[in-house]
Amino acid sequence: MPELPEVETVRDGLARHVLDRTVTAVDVRRDYSVRRHEGGPLDFAGRLTGRRLAAAVRRGKFLWLPLDPVVGSEPDDALMAHLGMSGQLLVRTTPDEVAAGGSHPHLRVRLELTGGAALDFVDQRTFGHLSVTDLEPTPDGAPGGAGSPLAAVPGPVAHIARDLLDPALDRRALVAAVRSRRTGLKRALLDQTLVSGIGNIYADETLWRARLHYARPTDTLRRTEVERALDAAAEVMAEALAQGGTSFDALYVNVNGQSGYFDRSLAVYGRAGEPCRRCGAPVRRDEFMNRSSFTCPVCQPRPRHGRW
């Protein structure tokens, strides 16, 4: 599933290619892809047609495009996208691209835009979805996410915490919140209501850099250890973002259809049995929450009395 660097790469592409364009028509080819829109496909199309895409905003793994109602007023609703496991937002700008994209076997929703462009939602596994949803004020009055100064977020995103690249994040409060939990460290990092944007891949890379085991109980962590983990997570995601994210197959691409390359820099994730890039010990794979965790048994010793 795309994590913060992948979604930010998509957001940046949308900001450069579709902002200030107006939606001229909407073609919903699979109703299931707008299942979270309360009014159904017809209402979804009706709420988008004639609207201008005013910004491209991201909080954690969530992405939305505020819709301008009239010139000079602030948006009060937005097109929200959740990419799921394989969702792609692809921008078509030339007649040939628009024509070719229209026959894509996994095209679920197409937005026709002014200037002859199109924004396609392509989703092979159909876990992703689009919806138009009302915006709500942020409790702290700070911008809702990266890409816009507007202090608002879509209703379904209101419970999602700020991410580590968000300048409005209260890092001190986050450290205290992590230490107050009674859970394992990796579970805390994956809790999107605590800190957003970190998924399974970047959690493993984070903990390897911080030399901490995923099962370490959070209420046994010193403040400096939590800060070390958060610093490592921010570094990992910033480096991945600089390389366009992590791609293991053709399912994750940016708006121009290009894959990210951070997978070539992974230290432990997906490298079971291979030597640790730091000490040479074989990387270990454990089952974790119906997924996998990858660690170095030397650099990241398992806690002797861990509860998780």
FENJO-V432915 format. One line per field, one symbol per residue. ss: DSSP state (@ for helix, = for strand, . for the rest). A space follows every 50 residues. Layout:
ss: ???
This chain:
ss: ...@@@@@@@@@@@@@@....=======..@@@@.....@@@@@@@@@.. .==...===..=======........======....======..@@@@@@ @.....=======@@@.======.....=========.......==.=.. .===@@@.....=.......@@@@@@@@@@...=@@@@@@.....=...@ @@@@@@@@@@......=@@@..@@@@@@@@@@@@@@@@@@@@........ ...........@@@@.........=......=======..======.... ........
